[in-house]
Amino acid sequence: MTKKRILLIGDFSSVHSELKKSLKILGHEVVLVSSGDGFKNFKRDLDIQKDAPENTFEKIVGLFLELIGLRGIFFYYSIKPRILALDLSSFDYIQVINVLAIQRCGALANILFWKELKKSKAKIFLCALGTDYAYVKASLHKKLQYNYLAGLRLTTIIKFIPSLRFYLFPFYGMLYRYAVNVSTKVIPGAYDYFLSYAGEPKRSSIIPFPINMSLLGTPIETVPDKIMIFYGKQKGRGLIKGYADFDNLITKIKNKFPERFEIIVTESLPYDEYLKVFKNCHLFLDQTNGHDRGINALIGMAAGKVVFSGGGQESLEPYNLEGLTVKPLLNATPDIEDMLRQVEALILDPSLITKISRSAIQYVKMNHDSIKVAEKYLALWNVS
């Protein structure tokens, strides 16, 4: 393939950051525009981060403007000259993560942004990741068995307002429809989004998350008497990840197997420190509110840990499982007793830890090698 000029917009959990590295290795010119994904602060070529409100009044006004879709209009016009200076028509391919391309801005600012993309001569692609209209609708209509909106109640509705805006407020529906219309293809980044966009003619097959193969570890060969569990929380992500389920599981583990486990709980560690802390663990808790594996789970699997995350058979079927002797992870769901039974199975047969560890590494190598993932994107972009 001849050298291509590619613009990547937005970044969730380093997906575009890692994709950029691999595309450059393959000889292409890549520009990444993003906000850095909040506190994660991933590297980017053009920063479009909007500052968070500092006081209560600004937060209340900002939330109101965001709900009706008007937040960030002035911010958009302040960054527009820098975006246009990239010469959008000079790119062969433009890929945007999530319809809400400019985070902390409302629907109208993002519609204006998509209108500028449409004016370019590039092929435009939507990578379906993160919360959007399709995901929220699929969750509310029970198309997703596991989703973080399952905790929605009258008593908790305030906490879910930022997500519900995508479905309840008209400008966000307009943004969703316009972004899909502008896009050549909608590319699900995981099984949850594949289900969310069911019935959408532009939906492609899943292109997996890219994982740098330097993160591959060695399988767990020996299992000590005391098994180490790592539970890394991220501040403000409890509802999304299902931390309450894992909190209940840990309580039950401590009560039932008081001498068999050591449990390490952390919160919002910097990435490099995070990697060091879970290095010696055996079990790795990720999330209970998803069907598929996110970046966090895949990093744990790449390191050879026994990961608790979305691992139902239906979510594994779209991926390559050739040669795996056991499932590459444990299936985490809100069913605490089921998760406890899976933990007990590891105690009764510690060799399972070694087998799952090997399968986890092999699974990541077969499905998530960042270079191979980049080649899949290039192939789809080229033929679409």
C-alpha positions as CSV (number, residue, x, y, z in Angstrom):
1,M,0.0,0.0,0.0
2,T,1.3,3.5,-0.9
3,K,2.0,5.9,1.9
4,K,-1.2,7.4,3.3
5,R,-1.9,10.6,5.3
6,I,-4.2,9.8,8.2
7,L,-5.9,12.0,10.8
8,L,-7.0,10.4,14.0
9,I,-9.4,12.4,16.2
10,G,-10.1,11.6,19.8
11,D,-8.6,9.0,22.1
12,F,-10.1,6.5,24.5
13,S,-7.7,4.5,26.7
14,S,-4.8,5.0,24.2
15,V,-6.6,3.3,21.3
16,H,-5.6,6.0,18.8
17,S,-2.3,6.7,20.5
18,E,-1.3,3.1,20.0
19,L,-2.8,2.9,16.5
20,K,-0.8,6.0,15.5
21,K,2.5,4.3,16.5
22,S,1.7,1.2,14.5
23,L,0.6,3.1,11.4
24,K,3.8,5.1,11.5
25,I,5.8,1.9,11.7
26,L,4.0,0.7,8.6
27,G,5.2,3.8,6.8
28,H,2.2,6.2,7.0
29,E,2.0,9.8,8.0
30,V,-0.3,10.2,11.0
31,V,-1.6,13.2,12.9
32,L,-3.5,12.7,16.3
33,V,-5.9,15.3,17.5
34,S,-7.3,14.8,21.0
35,S,-7.9,16.0,24.5
36,G,-5.6,13.3,25.9
37,D,-8.5,11.4,27.4
38,G,-8.7,13.4,30.6
39,F,-6.3,12.6,33.5
40,K,-4.6,10.0,31.3
41,N,-3.1,12.8,29.3
42,F,-2.0,10.7,26.3
43,K,0.4,12.4,23.8
44,R,-1.2,14.1,20.8
45,D,-0.1,16.4,18.0
46,L,-2.9,18.9,18.5
47,D,-4.4,19.4,21.9
48,I,-8.2,20.2,22.0
49,Q,-8.7,19.7,25.7
50,K,-11.3,22.0,27.2
51,D,-10.7,23.0,30.8
52,A,-13.0,21.5,33.4
53,P,-15.2,24.0,35.4
54,E,-13.6,25.1,38.6
55,N,-16.4,26.1,40.9
56,T,-19.9,24.9,41.7
57,F,-21.7,27.7,39.8
58,E,-19.6,26.9,36.6
59,K,-20.4,23.2,37.0
60,I,-24.1,23.8,37.2
61,V,-24.2,26.2,34.3
62,G,-21.9,23.9,32.3
63,L,-24.1,20.9,33.0
64,F,-27.2,22.8,31.9
65,L,-25.6,23.9,28.7
66,E,-24.2,20.5,28.0
67,L,-27.6,18.8,28.5
68,I,-29.3,21.1,25.9
69,G,-26.3,20.7,23.6
70,L,-24.9,24.3,23.7
71,R,-21.9,23.9,25.8
72,G,-18.5,24.7,24.2
73,I,-19.6,26.7,21.2
74,F,-17.1,29.4,21.9
75,F,-14.4,26.9,22.7
76,Y,-15.0,25.2,19.3
77,Y,-14.6,28.4,17.4
78,S,-11.4,29.1,19.4
79,I,-9.8,25.8,18.2
80,K,-11.4,25.8,14.7
81,P,-8.5,27.7,13.1
82,R,-5.9,25.2,14.4
83,I,-8.0,22.3,13.1
84,L,-8.5,23.9,9.7
85,A,-4.7,24.7,9.6
86,L,-4.2,20.9,9.3
87,D,-5.7,21.1,5.8
88,L,-8.4,18.4,6.3
89,S,-8.6,17.7,2.5
90,S,-4.9,16.7,2.5
91,F,-5.7,13.5,4.4
92,D,-6.6,10.2,2.8
93,Y,-8.5,8.9,5.8
94,I,-10.0,10.6,8.9
95,Q,-11.1,8.4,11.8
96,V,-13.0,9.8,14.8
97,I,-13.5,8.0,18.1
98,N,-17.1,8.6,19.3
99,V,-19.6,11.0,17.8
100,L,-18.7,13.4,20.6
101,A,-15.3,14.1,19.0
102,I,-14.6,17.2,21.1
103,Q,-15.0,16.2,24.7
104,R,-16.6,18.6,27.3
105,C,-18.4,20.2,24.4
106,G,-22.1,19.8,23.7
107,A,-23.8,18.3,20.6
108,L,-24.0,21.6,18.6
109,A,-20.3,22.3,18.8
110,N,-19.6,18.7,17.7
111,I,-22.2,18.9,14.8
112,L,-20.3,22.0,13.6
113,F,-17.1,20.0,13.8
114,W,-18.5,17.1,11.8
115,K,-19.7,19.6,9.2
116,E,-16.1,20.7,8.7
117,L,-15.0,17.1,8.3
118,K,-17.7,16.5,5.7
119,K,-16.2,19.4,3.6
120,S,-12.9,17.6,3.3
121,K,-12.1,15.2,0.5
122,A,-11.0,12.5,2.9
123,K,-12.8,9.2,3.6
124,I,-14.3,9.6,7.1
125,F,-14.8,6.7,9.6
126,L,-16.5,6.6,13.0
127,C,-14.8,4.3,15.5
128,A,-17.7,3.3,17.8
129,L,-16.3,3.5,21.3
130,G,-17.5,5.1,24.5
131,T,-21.0,6.3,25.4
132,D,-23.1,7.6,22.6
133,Y,-26.8,7.5,21.5
134,A,-26.5,3.9,20.1
135,Y,-24.9,2.5,23.3
136,V,-27.4,4.2,25.6
137,K,-30.4,3.2,23.5
138,A,-29.2,-0.5,23.3
139,S,-28.7,-0.5,27.1
140,L,-32.1,1.0,27.9
141,H,-33.9,-1.3,25.4
142,K,-32.2,-4.4,27.0
143,K,-30.1,-5.2,23.8
144,L,-27.0,-5.4,26.0
145,Q,-27.3,-7.8,28.9
146,Y,-24.4,-6.2,30.7
147,N,-24.1,-2.4,30.7
148,Y,-23.5,0.3,33.2
149,L,-27.0,1.7,32.9
150,A,-28.3,-1.4,34.5
151,G,-27.9,0.5,37.8
152,L,-30.4,3.2,36.7
153,R,-33.1,3.8,39.3
154,L,-35.1,6.8,40.4
155,T,-32.8,7.2,43.3
156,T,-29.6,7.1,41.1
157,I,-30.9,9.0,38.0
158,I,-28.8,12.1,38.8
159,K,-25.6,10.1,38.4
160,F,-26.7,8.9,35.0
161,I,-27.7,12.3,33.6
162,P,-24.4,12.7,31.6
163,S,-25.1,9.4,29.8
164,L,-28.9,9.8,29.4
165,R,-28.4,13.2,27.6
166,F,-27.3,11.2,24.5
167,Y,-30.8,9.6,24.4
168,L,-33.1,12.1,25.9
169,F,-32.0,15.5,24.5
170,P,-32.7,16.1,20.8
171,F,-29.4,17.7,19.7
172,Y,-27.5,14.5,20.7
173,G,-29.8,12.4,18.5
174,M,-29.1,14.8,15.7
175,L,-25.4,14.6,16.3
176,Y,-25.5,10.8,16.2
177,R,-27.4,10.7,13.0
178,Y,-25.3,13.3,11.3
179,A,-22.0,11.7,12.3
180,V,-23.2,8.3,11.0
181,N,-24.4,9.9,7.8
182,V,-21.1,11.6,7.2
183,S,-19.1,8.4,7.9
184,T,-18.2,5.9,5.3
185,K,-18.2,3.1,7.8
186,V,-19.0,2.7,11.5
187,I,-16.2,0.5,13.0
188,P,-17.1,-1.2,16.4
189,G,-14.1,-1.4,18.7
190,A,-15.6,-4.1,20.8
191,Y,-18.5,-6.5,20.9
192,D,-20.7,-4.2,23.0
193,Y,-20.6,-1.6,20.2
194,F,-21.1,-4.2,17.6
195,L,-24.4,-5.0,19.4
196,S,-25.2,-1.4,19.9
197,Y,-25.0,-0.6,16.2
198,A,-27.0,-3.7,15.1
199,G,-29.2,-2.8,12.1
200,E,-26.9,0.0,11.0
201,P,-26.0,-0.7,7.4
202,K,-22.6,1.1,7.7
203,R,-21.5,-1.1,10.6
204,S,-18.4,-3.1,9.9
205,S,-17.1,-6.2,11.7
206,I,-15.2,-5.6,15.0
207,I,-11.6,-4.3,14.7
208,P,-10.0,-5.2,18.0
209,F,-8.2,-2.8,20.4
210,P,-4.5,-2.4,19.6
211,I,-2.1,-3.6,22.2
212,N,1.7,-3.1,22.1
213,M,3.4,-6.5,22.1
214,S,6.1,-5.1,24.4
215,L,3.5,-5.5,27.2
216,L,3.4,-9.3,26.8
217,G,4.6,-11.1,29.9
218,T,5.4,-14.7,30.9
219,P,2.8,-17.2,32.0
220,I,2.3,-17.9,35.7
221,E,4.1,-21.2,36.2
222,T,3.9,-21.7,39.9
223,V,1.0,-20.7,42.2
224,P,1.8,-19.9,45.8
225,D,-0.4,-20.8,48.8
226,K,-1.6,-17.2,49.0
227,I,-3.0,-16.0,45.7
228,M,-2.7,-12.2,45.0
229,I,-5.7,-10.3,43.7
230,F,-5.2,-6.9,42.1
231,Y,-8.1,-4.5,42.1
232,G,-7.2,-1.1,40.5
233,K,-10.0,1.4,40.7
234,Q,-10.3,4.7,38.7
235,K,-11.9,7.6,40.5
236,G,-15.4,8.4,39.2
237,R,-15.7,5.2,37.2
238,G,-17.5,3.1,39.8
239,L,-20.9,2.9,38.0
240,I,-19.3,2.2,34.6
241,K,-17.0,-0.5,35.8
242,G,-19.2,-2.1,38.4
243,Y,-17.0,-1.6,41.4
244,A,-19.8,-2.4,43.8
245,D,-19.9,-6.0,42.4
246,F,-16.2,-6.5,43.0
247,D,-16.4,-4.9,46.5
248,N,-19.1,-7.5,47.3
249,L,-17.0,-10.3,45.8
250,I,-13.9,-9.3,47.8
251,T,-16.0,-9.3,51.0
252,K,-17.2,-12.8,50.3
253,I,-13.7,-14.0,49.4
254,K,-12.3,-12.6,52.6
255,N,-15.0,-14.4,54.6
256,K,-14.9,-17.7,52.8
257,F,-11.1,-18.0,52.1
258,P,-9.4,-15.8,54.8
259,E,-6.0,-17.4,54.4
260,R,-5.8,-18.0,50.7
261,F,-5.8,-14.5,49.2
262,E,-3.9,-11.3,49.5
263,I,-5.9,-8.4,48.0
264,I,-4.3,-5.1,46.7
265,V,-6.7,-2.2,46.1
266,T,-5.5,1.0,44.4
267,E,-7.2,4.1,43.0
268,S,-6.3,6.2,40.0
269,L,-2.6,5.4,39.9
270,P,-0.4,6.9,37.2
271,Y,0.0,4.5,34.3
272,D,3.6,3.5,34.9
273,E,3.1,2.9,38.6
274,Y,-0.1,1.0,37.8
275,L,1.9,-1.5,35.6
276,K,4.4,-2.0,38.4
277,V,1.9,-2.6,41.2
278,F,0.0,-5.4,39.4
279,K,3.1,-7.1,38.1
280,N,3.2,-9.8,40.8
281,C,-0.5,-10.5,41.0
282,H,-2.4,-13.6,39.9
283,L,-6.0,-12.4,39.6
284,F,-6.8,-9.1,38.0
285,L,-10.3,-7.5,38.5
286,D,-11.5,-5.3,35.6
287,Q,-15.2,-4.8,35.2
288,T,-18.6,-6.5,35.4
289,N,-20.7,-4.1,33.2
290,G,-19.5,-5.1,29.8
291,H,-19.6,-8.0,27.4
292,D,-16.1,-7.5,25.9
293,R,-12.6,-6.8,27.2
294,G,-11.4,-3.2,27.4
295,I,-7.9,-2.0,27.3
296,N,-7.4,-2.4,31.0
297,A,-8.4,-6.1,30.9
298,L,-6.2,-6.7,27.8
299,I,-3.2,-5.2,29.5
300,G,-3.7,-7.6,32.4
301,M,-4.2,-10.6,30.0
302,A,-1.1,-9.6,28.0
303,A,0.8,-9.7,31.3
304,G,-0.4,-13.3,31.9
305,K,-2.8,-12.5,34.6
306,V,-6.1,-14.3,35.2
307,V,-8.5,-11.4,34.4
308,F,-12.1,-11.0,35.6
309,S,-13.9,-9.1,32.8
310,G,-16.5,-9.6,30.1
311,G,-15.8,-13.1,29.0
312,G,-19.1,-14.7,28.0
313,Q,-18.8,-17.1,25.1
314,E,-20.9,-14.9,22.8
315,S,-18.4,-12.1,23.2
316,L,-15.4,-14.4,22.4
317,E,-16.9,-15.8,19.2
318,P,-15.9,-12.9,17.0
319,Y,-12.3,-13.4,17.9
320,N,-9.6,-15.9,17.0
321,L,-9.6,-18.7,19.7
322,E,-7.6,-21.2,17.7
323,G,-5.4,-23.5,19.8
324,L,-6.6,-22.2,23.2
325,T,-7.1,-25.1,25.6
326,V,-9.2,-23.0,28.1
327,K,-11.0,-19.7,28.1
328,P,-8.5,-16.9,28.3
329,L,-10.2,-15.1,31.2
330,L,-12.9,-15.4,33.9
331,N,-16.3,-14.1,33.1
332,A,-17.2,-11.1,35.4
333,T,-20.9,-10.4,35.8
334,P,-23.1,-8.8,38.5
335,D,-23.8,-12.4,39.6
336,I,-21.5,-12.4,42.7
337,E,-22.1,-16.1,43.5
338,D,-21.1,-17.1,40.0
339,M,-17.9,-15.1,40.3
340,L,-17.2,-16.7,43.7
341,R,-17.7,-20.2,42.2
342,Q,-15.1,-19.3,39.6
343,V,-12.6,-18.2,42.3
344,E,-13.3,-21.4,44.2
345,A,-12.5,-23.4,41.1
346,L,-9.0,-21.9,41.0
347,I,-8.4,-22.9,44.6
348,L,-9.6,-26.5,44.0
349,D,-7.4,-26.7,40.8
350,P,-4.5,-24.2,40.9
351,S,-3.3,-25.6,37.6
352,L,-6.2,-23.6,36.0
353,I,-4.4,-20.4,36.9
354,T,-1.4,-21.5,34.8
355,K,-3.6,-22.7,31.9
356,I,-5.7,-19.4,31.8
357,S,-2.5,-17.4,32.1
358,R,-1.1,-19.0,29.0
359,S,-4.3,-18.7,27.1
360,A,-4.6,-15.0,28.0
361,I,-1.2,-14.2,26.5
362,Q,-1.9,-16.2,23.4
363,Y,-5.3,-14.6,23.0
364,V,-3.8,-11.1,23.0
365,K,-1.1,-12.1,20.6
366,M,-3.6,-13.6,18.1
367,N,-6.2,-10.8,18.3
368,H,-4.7,-7.5,19.5
369,D,-1.2,-7.2,18.1
370,S,-1.1,-3.4,17.4
371,I,0.6,-3.8,14.0
372,K,-1.9,-6.4,12.8
373,V,-4.8,-4.2,14.1
374,A,-3.4,-1.3,12.1
375,E,-3.3,-3.4,9.0
376,K,-6.9,-4.3,9.5
377,Y,-7.9,-0.6,9.7
378,L,-5.8,0.2,6.6
379,A,-7.5,-2.7,4.7
380,L,-11.0,-1.5,5.7
381,W,-10.3,2.2,5.0
382,N,-8.8,1.3,1.6
383,V,-11.7,-0.8,0.3
384,S,-14.6,1.3,1.7
